[in-house]
Amino acid sequence: MSARSTLLHLAGKAGLVLGAIFVMTVLLAAMPGHRTPASQNPAPQESTASQSQQMPGMDMSDEHATEKDAVHEMTPGHQDTHNLHMTMTAMRPETPEDAARAKEIVAELRAGIEKYKDYRVALHDGFKIFLPNVPQPEYHFTSYRNGFLEAFTFDPGRPTSLLYKKTETGYELVGAMYTMPKRATEDQLNARVPLSVAMWHLHTNLCMPPRDQLRMADWSKFGLRGSLATQDACEAAGGRFRPSIFGWMVHVYPYEDSLDKVFAIHHHMD
């Protein structure tokens, strides 16, 4: 092989490698559940957070401390549509087409997750329990593969997370959660699950303390339950402001008997 042919051959291989790296970088950036390697700073508040799986859409390495607060915000009785750190989509007027679409989603979801009524099948298929050691009304079993795919395509039978209620013998399947990247518009959310029947939510306005003050921070001011919710106030306190931290999420409870309960923010409990 001539020197020129050898150079061309090597250049071609280098181009393929660089192209692959570029494609993977773009895909990982778009993936709802992707995050950068964990920071060397330990998380405050609890040790289980650093050992747990991360919620889909979390894209910052040093905000483990918000995980437990995120669970708190998704707990019935605690979520408020006017919460400083929660943004909800506006409800749109319902149309017959929306209602029909919603029923299709429910039917496809029920068929797609039927096998996961046995939670052990979900674990076998790669779903990971989010914060398993933290008591919760419902537990998120998350598939990061599904979360990756939902950044690009929507399959109602392939949710990012399964929602379970803990029982004496294991877990009972009660619902599922779809996700989209935080950059998604309301029209894009509406194209997946109509905004006339469901309210998507996004965790917003996060103020984190300086990285070297995580252990001693005043968490009544910082984090998802803190009082600091604007960039000016956060910076004045020496914090680090994030407009949003998770991707968009919407819960679906397909075993309920009416659309308002199926697409409720929280599971309806009698």
C-alpha positions in Angstrom: 0.0 0.0 0.0 1.4 3.4 -1.0 2.0 6.1 1.6 -0.8 8.2 0.1 -3.2 5.2 0.4 -2.2 4.6 3.9 -2.8 8.2 4.9 -6.2 8.2 3.3 -7.1 4.9 5.1 -6.0 6.3 8.5 -7.8 9.6 7.8 -11.0 7.6 7.0 -10.8 5.6 10.2 -10.2 8.8 12.3 -13.2 10.4 10.7 -15.4 7.5 11.6 -14.2 7.6 15.2 -14.7 11.3 15.5 -18.2 11.0 13.9 -19.2 8.3 16.3 -18.0 10.4 19.3 -20.0 13.4 18.0 -23.2 11.3 17.5 -22.9 9.8 21.0 -22.3 13.2 22.5 -25.5 14.6 20.9 -27.6 11.5 21.9 -26.4 11.6 25.5 -27.1 15.3 25.7 -30.7 14.7 24.6 -31.3 11.7 26.8 -33.7 12.6 29.6 -31.9 10.5 32.2 -28.3 11.3 31.3 -26.0 13.1 33.7 -22.4 13.8 34.0 -20.1 11.9 36.4 -20.9 12.6 40.0 -19.2 15.4 41.8 -16.6 14.8 44.5 -18.8 16.8 46.9 -21.0 14.5 49.0 -24.7 15.2 49.1 -26.2 16.7 52.2 -29.3 15.5 54.0 -29.0 11.7 53.4 -26.6 9.0 52.3 -29.1 7.0 50.3 -29.4 9.6 47.6 -25.8 9.1 46.5 -26.5 5.4 46.2 -29.8 5.6 44.4 -30.8 5.7 40.8 -31.4 9.2 39.4 -34.7 10.5 38.2 -35.1 10.9 34.4 -34.2 14.3 33.2 -31.7 15.1 36.0 -28.7 16.7 34.2 -26.5 18.0 37.0 -23.9 16.1 38.9 -24.0 18.1 42.2 -27.7 18.3 42.9 -28.3 14.9 44.5 -29.7 16.8 47.5 -32.8 17.6 45.4 -33.8 14.0 44.9 -35.6 13.6 48.2 -37.3 17.0 47.8 -38.4 15.9 44.3 -40.1 12.9 45.9 -41.7 15.3 48.4 -43.1 17.5 45.6 -44.6 14.4 43.9 -46.4 13.3 47.1 -50.1 13.8 47.3 -51.0 16.8 49.4 -47.7 18.5 48.9 -47.7 19.4 45.2 -49.1 22.9 44.5 -49.7 24.3 41.0 -48.4 27.6 42.3 -45.3 26.1 43.9 -42.2 28.3 43.5 -40.3 25.3 42.2 -42.9 23.6 40.0 -44.2 24.6 36.6 -47.4 23.1 35.3 -48.7 23.2 31.7 -51.9 25.2 31.2 -55.0 23.2 30.6 -56.5 23.5 27.1 -60.1 23.2 26.1 -60.9 19.5 25.5 -62.0 18.3 22.1 -63.5 15.0 21.0 -60.2 14.2 19.2 -58.3 14.8 22.5 -60.6 12.4 24.4 -60.3 9.7 21.8 -56.5 10.1 21.7 -56.3 9.9 25.5 -58.3 6.7 25.5 -56.0 5.2 22.8 -53.0 6.1 25.0 -54.6 4.4 28.0 -55.4 1.2 26.0 -51.9 1.0 24.6 -50.3 1.7 28.0 -52.3 -1.0 29.7 -51.3 -3.5 27.1 -47.7 -2.5 27.2 -47.3 -2.7 31.0 -49.5 -5.7 31.7 -46.5 -8.0 32.3 -45.1 -5.5 34.8 -47.9 -6.2 37.3 -45.3 -8.6 38.5 -42.7 -6.1 39.7 -40.0 -8.7 39.4 -40.5 -8.8 35.6 -39.9 -5.0 35.6 -36.6 -5.4 37.5 -35.6 -8.2 35.2 -36.2 -6.0 32.2 -33.9 -3.3 33.6 -36.3 -1.0 35.5 -34.5 0.5 38.5 -36.2 1.6 41.8 -35.7 5.3 42.5 -34.8 5.9 46.2 -35.9 2.4 47.4 -35.0 3.1 51.0 -37.0 6.4 51.3 -40.7 5.8 52.2 -43.0 6.9 49.4 -46.7 6.7 48.6 -45.6 5.4 45.2 -42.3 4.2 43.9 -40.8 5.0 40.5 -39.3 2.1 38.7 -37.3 3.8 35.8 -36.0 2.4 32.5 -33.2 4.7 31.4 -33.4 3.0 28.0 -37.0 4.0 27.7 -36.2 7.5 28.9 -33.6 7.8 26.2 -36.0 6.6 23.5 -38.7 9.0 24.7 -36.4 11.9 24.0 -37.0 11.2 20.3 -40.1 9.0 19.8 -43.3 8.3 21.7 -44.7 4.8 22.2 -47.7 4.9 24.8 -46.9 1.3 25.7 -43.2 2.1 26.6 -43.2 4.6 29.5 -40.0 5.9 31.1 -41.2 4.9 34.6 -43.6 2.5 36.2 -45.4 3.6 39.4 -45.9 1.1 42.2 -47.5 1.1 45.6 -45.6 -0.9 48.2 -47.4 -3.8 49.7 -46.6 -6.4 52.4 -45.5 -8.8 49.7 -43.8 -6.5 47.2 -45.2 -3.8 44.9 -48.5 -3.2 43.2 -48.5 -1.6 39.8 -50.8 1.5 39.7 -49.5 3.7 36.9 -46.7 5.0 34.7 -44.8 8.1 33.8 -43.9 9.6 30.5 -41.0 12.1 30.1 -39.7 14.6 27.6 -36.6 16.8 27.7 -37.0 20.1 29.5 -36.5 22.0 26.2 -39.8 20.6 24.8 -42.5 23.1 24.0 -46.1 22.8 25.2 -47.2 22.0 21.6 -44.7 19.1 21.6 -46.1 17.9 25.0 -49.6 18.2 23.7 -48.8 16.1 20.7 -47.9 13.3 23.0 -50.5 13.5 25.8 -53.2 16.2 25.2 -52.9 19.2 27.5 -56.7 19.2 27.7 -56.7 16.0 29.7 -53.3 16.0 31.5 -51.0 18.5 33.1 -47.3 17.9 32.5 -45.0 19.2 35.3 -41.4 20.5 35.4 -39.2 21.2 38.4 -37.9 24.8 38.1 -36.2 27.7 39.8 -33.6 25.7 41.7 -31.1 27.6 43.8 -28.2 25.5 45.0 -25.6 26.6 47.6 -21.9 27.0 46.7 -20.4 23.5 46.2 -18.1 23.9 49.2 -21.0 24.7 51.4 -23.3 21.8 50.7 -23.0 20.2 54.2 -23.6 23.5 56.1 -26.2 25.1 53.7 -29.5 26.5 54.9 -31.9 24.2 53.1 -34.8 26.4 54.1 -33.5 28.8 51.4 -31.8 26.4 49.0 -33.1 23.4 47.0 -36.5 22.4 45.7 -38.2 23.4 49.0 -36.2 26.5 49.6 -37.5 30.1 49.6 -35.0 31.3 46.9 -36.7 31.0 43.5 -35.3 33.8 41.4 -31.9 34.2 39.8 -31.3 37.6 41.4 -32.1 36.3 44.9 -30.1 33.2 44.4 -27.0 35.0 43.2 -27.3 37.6 46.1 -27.2 34.6 48.5 -24.1 33.3 46.7 -26.0 30.4 45.2 -26.0 28.7 41.8 -29.3 29.1 39.9 -30.8 26.5 37.6 -34.0 27.5 35.6 -35.0 23.8 35.5 -33.4 20.5 36.6 -35.5 17.6 35.5 -37.3 16.9 32.2 -41.0 17.2 31.7 -43.1 14.5 33.4 -46.7 13.3 33.3 -48.3 10.6 35.4 -50.9 8.2 34.0 -53.0 5.8 36.1 -54.6 3.5 33.4 -56.5 1.3 35.9 -58.8 4.2 37.0 -62.4 4.5 35.7 -62.4 8.0 34.3 -60.0 10.2 32.4 -59.8 12.8 35.1 -58.5 10.1 37.5 -56.4 8.4 34.8 -54.5 11.7 34.1 -54.5 13.0 37.7 -51.3 14.6 39.0 -51.4 12.0 41.8 -53.0 8.6 42.1 -56.6 8.8 43.3 -57.0 7.2 46.7 -60.4 6.3 48.1 
